[in-house]
Amino acid sequence: MFDVESVPSSATKQERYASLAQQLTGLLEGEPDAIANAANMAALLYDQLPDLNWAGFYFMRGEGLVLGPFQGKVACVRIPVGRGVCGTAVAERTSMVVPDVHAFPGHIACDSASRSELVVPLLRDGEALGVLDLDSPSPARFDAVDREGCERLVAIYLAASHLD
């Protein structure tokens, strides 16, 4: 069993992400299954990052994204590439920080309580394999530090997981 160490509330965002990177590395060590690793990563992030109402994955299946492991309320099952924040992040192959999802053209509202969103694409050799998606009920919850921290966590996930 893996014991998650709670990050003190007084920790800076950089310290929180450094701790999460270390814990995620240990949590995924020796486990190549992409779904199991996504499930544990979603649970870790949902538990350890403050002010989230959803944390999870969507994976590329054919021409669109399909819901993967997550923590939070039930979610949209399929998202077309190019639609919503997740579909746009895949189409543009770039991370997206959206301070106000209601101002994002074509936003897909899976949970009406979500106000801001961070999406990091899962990229391997330029190919989009899916996304990590974090939602918050607070406007402007995410910033560049969150983006960089989650990009580092996604890199750890991709290095550990056999995902094609």
C-alpha positions as CSV (number, residue, x, y, z in Angstrom):
1,M,0.0,0.0,0.0
2,F,1.2,3.5,-0.8
3,D,0.8,6.2,1.9
4,V,0.0,9.6,0.5
5,E,1.7,12.4,2.5
6,S,-0.5,15.4,2.9
7,V,1.2,18.6,1.7
8,P,0.9,21.3,4.4
9,S,-1.6,24.1,3.6
10,S,1.3,26.6,4.2
11,A,3.3,25.1,1.3
12,T,3.8,27.2,-1.8
13,K,2.4,25.9,-5.1
14,Q,5.9,25.1,-6.2
15,E,6.5,23.0,-3.0
16,R,3.1,21.3,-3.5
17,Y,3.9,20.3,-7.0
18,A,7.4,19.1,-6.1
19,S,5.9,16.9,-3.4
20,L,3.2,15.6,-5.8
21,A,5.9,14.8,-8.4
22,Q,7.8,12.8,-5.8
23,Q,4.7,11.0,-4.6
24,L,3.4,10.3,-8.1
25,T,6.8,8.8,-9.1
26,G,6.6,6.4,-6.1
27,L,3.0,5.6,-6.7
28,L,3.5,4.7,-10.3
29,E,6.8,2.9,-9.9
30,G,6.8,-0.5,-11.5
31,E,3.2,-0.2,-12.8
32,P,2.9,0.1,-16.5
33,D,-0.9,-0.1,-16.8
34,A,-2.1,3.3,-18.1
35,I,-5.7,3.0,-16.7
36,A,-4.5,2.0,-13.2
37,N,-2.0,4.8,-13.2
38,A,-4.5,7.4,-14.5
39,A,-6.9,6.3,-11.7
40,N,-4.3,6.7,-9.0
41,M,-3.1,10.0,-10.4
42,A,-6.6,11.4,-10.6
43,A,-7.2,10.4,-7.0
44,L,-3.9,11.9,-5.8
45,L,-4.6,15.2,-7.5
46,Y,-8.2,15.4,-6.4
47,D,-7.1,14.7,-2.8
48,Q,-4.0,16.9,-2.7
49,L,-4.8,20.0,-4.8
50,P,-7.1,22.4,-3.1
51,D,-10.3,23.9,-4.6
52,L,-11.0,21.2,-7.3
53,N,-14.4,19.8,-8.2
54,W,-13.1,17.4,-10.9
55,A,-9.8,15.8,-11.8
56,G,-9.4,13.1,-14.4
57,F,-8.5,11.9,-17.9
58,Y,-9.9,11.7,-21.3
59,F,-8.2,9.4,-23.8
60,M,-8.1,9.5,-27.6
61,R,-10.4,6.8,-29.2
62,G,-10.8,7.2,-32.9
63,E,-11.6,10.8,-33.8
64,G,-12.4,12.0,-30.3
65,L,-11.8,11.9,-26.6
66,V,-13.4,9.3,-24.3
67,L,-13.8,9.6,-20.6
68,G,-11.2,7.8,-18.5
69,P,-10.5,7.5,-14.7
70,F,-11.6,10.6,-12.7
71,Q,-12.6,11.9,-9.3
72,G,-15.7,14.2,-9.0
73,K,-19.2,14.3,-10.4
74,V,-20.3,12.3,-13.4
75,A,-18.8,13.7,-16.6
76,C,-19.3,14.0,-20.3
77,V,-18.4,10.7,-22.0
78,R,-17.2,11.9,-25.4
79,I,-15.6,15.2,-26.5
80,P,-14.9,15.9,-30.2
81,V,-11.4,17.1,-31.0
82,G,-11.5,20.9,-31.4
83,R,-14.6,21.3,-29.1
84,G,-14.4,22.6,-25.5
85,V,-11.2,23.1,-23.6
86,C,-10.2,19.5,-23.7
87,G,-10.8,19.1,-27.4
88,T,-9.0,22.4,-28.2
89,A,-6.0,21.4,-26.1
90,V,-5.7,18.2,-28.1
91,A,-6.2,19.9,-31.4
92,E,-3.6,22.6,-30.6
93,R,-1.4,20.1,-28.7
94,T,-0.9,22.7,-25.9
95,S,-1.8,23.1,-22.3
96,M,-4.7,25.5,-21.6
97,V,-5.4,27.6,-18.5
98,V,-8.9,29.0,-18.7
99,P,-9.8,31.5,-15.9
100,D,-13.5,31.6,-16.8
101,V,-14.9,28.6,-18.7
102,H,-18.1,30.5,-19.4
103,A,-16.1,32.9,-21.5
104,F,-14.4,30.1,-23.5
105,P,-16.1,29.7,-26.9
106,G,-17.7,26.3,-27.2
107,H,-17.1,25.3,-23.6
108,I,-18.8,22.0,-22.8
109,A,-20.4,22.3,-19.4
110,C,-20.2,18.8,-17.8
111,D,-20.6,20.3,-14.3
112,S,-22.3,23.7,-14.1
113,A,-20.3,24.4,-10.9
114,S,-17.0,24.5,-12.8
115,R,-15.7,28.1,-13.3
116,S,-12.1,27.6,-14.3
117,E,-10.1,24.8,-16.0
118,L,-6.6,23.5,-16.7
119,V,-6.1,20.9,-19.4
120,V,-2.7,19.3,-20.2
121,P,-2.5,17.1,-23.3
122,L,-0.9,13.7,-23.1
123,L,1.7,13.9,-26.0
124,R,4.1,11.2,-27.1
125,D,6.3,11.8,-30.1
126,G,3.9,14.6,-31.2
127,E,0.9,12.3,-31.0
128,A,-2.0,13.4,-28.8
129,L,-3.0,10.4,-26.6
130,G,-5.5,12.2,-24.4
131,V,-5.6,14.9,-21.7
132,L,-5.4,15.5,-18.0
133,D,-8.4,17.8,-17.0
134,L,-8.7,19.7,-13.8
135,D,-11.8,21.8,-13.0
136,S,-12.5,24.2,-10.1
137,P,-15.6,26.0,-8.8
138,S,-13.5,29.1,-8.3
139,P,-12.8,31.6,-11.1
140,A,-9.1,32.0,-12.1
141,R,-8.1,29.0,-9.9
142,F,-5.2,27.9,-12.2
143,D,-2.1,29.8,-13.2
144,A,1.3,29.2,-14.9
145,V,2.6,27.4,-11.8
146,D,-0.3,25.0,-11.9
147,R,0.3,24.5,-15.7
148,E,4.0,23.8,-15.3
149,G,3.4,21.6,-12.2
150,C,0.8,19.5,-14.1
151,E,2.9,19.3,-17.2
152,R,5.6,17.7,-15.0
153,L,3.1,15.3,-13.5
154,V,1.9,14.3,-16.9
155,A,5.5,13.6,-18.0
156,I,5.9,11.3,-15.0
157,Y,2.6,9.6,-15.9
158,L,3.6,9.1,-19.5
159,A,7.1,7.8,-18.6
160,A,5.5,5.1,-16.3
161,S,2.5,4.1,-18.5
162,H,2.1,2.0,-21.6
163,L,-0.4,4.1,-23.4
164,D,-1.0,3.8,-27.2
